[in-house]
Amino acid sequence: MGAAIIICTIACIWFKGNKKPRAADMTLIIFAAVTLLITHDGTFIGAFFYSIAGIIGLVRQSSTGWIL
């Protein structure tokens, strides 16, 4: 639980102001995959939301055009 809060906080800081959006996306997606593997589908709902947030962050559109 503590790791999820820390990862979420770091990703939110990186997303805010476009500091490191790619790093935040990859962090969320990797964390979702790792938690699914470690807990054997025990945290499916949390991992699902983290992976959706990472995917949306990867394909979002900025004011200058598509980031992807």
DARA-V720597 format. One record per helix or strand. SS is the DSSP state (@ for helix, = for strand). FROM is the first residue (numbers start at 0). LEN is the number of residues. Records with the same first field share a line. If there is no record, write none. Layout:
BEGIN
SS=FROM-LEN, FROM-LEN
END
This chain:
BEGIN
@=1-17, 20-19, 43-16
==60-2, 64-2
END
